[in-house]
C-alpha cells in the first residue's frame, strides 16, 4: 500500500456514506481527528459533494477549517461562507427534457439552483426521497411545481435529482447518453452531464495550487464519485460502495460506518 504516497498533497472526500454514514449528521471522532491531523501535517483537504451548500452538515464547518468546497457534483464551487466562485449550469435542452419526463411519469424532480433546491414536479414525492424524513431539511426545499419559473430569475439549474421508479428512470437515461444517472445513497438519482462532474471542482483547486491529479488521494462511495476516484493518484472506494465504483479504485477501504477514510490515511502514513 505504498503507491505514490510521497506525491500526495491533497485529500478529496465525498461526504455522505464516505465520511458520514446515513443517519448521522457529523464526522466520527476518528475521521475528524484523521482529517485535522492531515491538515496539520500540511495536506490540503477538500470536501466534494453532490449536496447543495444549504444542505451541508453544520458540524463540518466546526470540524474542518476548509476554505473551498465542491458542491452539486462539480457544478458549483463555493467558499466556506457560501460565496459562489464557479458554476456550470445545465443546458436548457436537457432541463426541458427532464421536466417533460418527470411530468409524464410522476417522478419527483428537484433542481439544485445557485440559491436553493427547488422542486419542479411531484414535490412531496421528491421531499420524501430526498431528506429521509428530516423536517428541518424539508423546509429548505422550495416548491415551484405549479409555475416552474425559478430558473428565469436564478439561471438554469446546476444539479438535478430524481425520485421515482428506478426502471422508468433508467429507461429514460438510455434516451440521453450525454447525461449520467448516478444512483445516490438517498432514494433516487443524481443526474449530471458527463462533462460536468465532481472532478471539475477538484481541477479548479489543482490549478490554483499548482498540483496535478497524481498529488490527490480521493475517497468516495457512489457513481458521482467515480470521476475523481478514476483520475486521482490514489482512488479509494469505501467498502459500502457498489461494484461499478469499486472497479475504478486503487484501494477498497473499510466501510464508512467503520471509519474507512481514517483507516486508509493511517495505513498510508498520511496521518
Buried (B, 14 or more C-beta within 10 A) or exposed (E): EEEEBEBBBBBBBBBBBBBBBEEBEBBBEBBBBBBBBBBEEEBBBBBBBBBBBBBBBEBBEEBBEBEBBBBBBBBBBBEBEEEBEBBBBBEEEBBEBBBEBBBEBEBBBBBBBBBBBBBBBBBEBBBBBBBBEEEEBBEBBBBBBEEBEBBEEBBBBBBBBBBBEEEBBEEBBEEBEEBBBBBBBBBBBBBBBEEBBBBBBBBBBBEEEEBBBEBBBBBBBBBBBBBBBBBBBBBBBBBBBBEEBBEBBBBBBBBBBBBBBBBBBBBBEBB
